[in-house]
Amino acid sequence: MSDLLVMTEAGDPVLNDYCEVMARLRGTTHAFVVLIYESQFYFIGRYGYIDVRCSIPTESQPDWRGEAQVEYVDPAEEIPGGELYPADLRANSYVHFAPLKLDGIPVGMVGVANRAPMTTATPDQRIALDVMARLTETYLGKHQTLKRHTQEIFGMLQGDT
């Protein structure tokens, strides 16, 4: 997980592009790829968000560890403890996300959000979000593998066999 957090500062360019495509296709103002560690949310891919990290108490977090997509058409009413969220997240009138897993382990979520209210997602929009989650999982898995191989090669070049 720590290998992936280096993407936080400006957001990973590829993940930012994934987010922009998803937001534009859905007609939303925001999209995100978030890694979650305890109460910290790290926006490693984003569209429309400025903050790169925020803290959300564990007991107020939505169910990002599950198998199913989660959709809130009225987050202020539907998310218990939502008043504890940062103002930028509380401003959303619609949130839809899919769990993000690496090697079967939940690590975060990918999704879209909108400032204005929206209707629930269509079946095609749900499929598109699942595709975004799979693309993100594949990309992050390759990133981790590449970093590990680079460290191994560097170690061999330095004589650390």
VENTA-V612049 format. One record per pair of residues at least 24 apart in sequence whose ideal C-beta (glycine too) atoms are under 8 Angstrom apart, sorted by sequence separation. I is the first residue (numbers start at 1). J is the second residue. If there is no record, write none. Layout:
i->{I & I}
j->{J & J}
//
This chain:
i->{23 & 57 & 60 & 71 & 72 & 89 & 91 & 93 & 94 & 22 & 23 & 36 & 60 & 70 & 71 & 93 & 96 & 19 & 70 & 71 & 110 & 18 & 19 & 20 & 57 & 69 & 70 & 19 & 36 & 56 & 69 & 70 & 15 & 16 & 56 & 69 & 96 & 5 & 15 & 16 & 56 & 69 & 4 & 14 & 15 & 16 & 54 & 55 & 68 & 98 & 11 & 12 & 54 & 67 & 97 & 98 & 11 & 12 & 56 & 62 & 64 & 66 & 96 & 100 & 107 & 1 & 8 & 11 & 54 & 65 & 98 & 99 & 8 & 11 & 51 & 54 & 62 & 64 & 98 & 102 & 1 & 8 & 64 & 100 & 101 & 5 & 7 & 51 & 100 & 7 & 50 & 102 & 103 & 5 & 49 & 102 & 4 & 66 & 100 & 11 & 65 & 64 & 102 & 9 & 74 & 8 & 64 & 73 & 8 & 64 & 73 & 73 & 62 & 73 & 71 & 71 & 69 & 69 & 69 & 69 & 30 & 32 & 35 & 45 & 48 & 28 & 34 & 42 & 33 & 41 & 26 & 36 & 35 & 36 & 35 & 36 & 34 & 33 & 34 & 33 & 34 & 32 & 33 & 32 & 31 & 32 & 31 & 32 & 31 & 32 & 30 & 31 & 30 & 28 & 29 & 30 & 28 & 29 & 30 & 26 & 28 & 29 & 27 & 29 & 22 & 23 & 22 & 28 & 27 & 45 & 18 & 26 & 26 & 26 & 4 & 25 & 33 & 1 & 22 & 22 & 22 & 18 & 18 & 18 & 15 & 18 & 15 & 14 & 12 & 4 & 7 & 4 & 3 & 4 & 3 & 3 & 3}
j->{47 & 81 & 84 & 95 & 96 & 113 & 115 & 117 & 118 & 47 & 48 & 61 & 85 & 95 & 96 & 118 & 121 & 45 & 96 & 97 & 136 & 45 & 46 & 47 & 84 & 96 & 97 & 47 & 64 & 84 & 97 & 98 & 44 & 45 & 85 & 98 & 125 & 35 & 45 & 46 & 86 & 99 & 35 & 45 & 46 & 47 & 85 & 86 & 99 & 129 & 43 & 44 & 86 & 99 & 129 & 130 & 44 & 45 & 89 & 95 & 97 & 99 & 129 & 133 & 140 & 35 & 42 & 45 & 88 & 99 & 132 & 133 & 43 & 46 & 86 & 89 & 97 & 99 & 133 & 137 & 37 & 44 & 100 & 136 & 137 & 42 & 44 & 88 & 137 & 45 & 88 & 140 & 141 & 44 & 88 & 141 & 44 & 106 & 140 & 52 & 106 & 106 & 144 & 52 & 117 & 52 & 108 & 117 & 53 & 109 & 118 & 119 & 109 & 120 & 120 & 121 & 121 & 126 & 129 & 130 & 92 & 97 & 100 & 110 & 113 & 94 & 100 & 108 & 100 & 108 & 96 & 107 & 107 & 108 & 108 & 109 & 108 & 108 & 109 & 109 & 110 & 109 & 110 & 110 & 110 & 111 & 111 & 112 & 112 & 113 & 112 & 113 & 113 & 112 & 113 & 114 & 113 & 114 & 115 & 112 & 114 & 115 & 114 & 116 & 110 & 112 & 112 & 118 & 118 & 136 & 110 & 121 & 125 & 128 & 107 & 128 & 136 & 107 & 128 & 129 & 132 & 132 & 135 & 136 & 136 & 139 & 139 & 139 & 143 & 140 & 143 & 143 & 143 & 144 & 144 & 147 & 148}
//
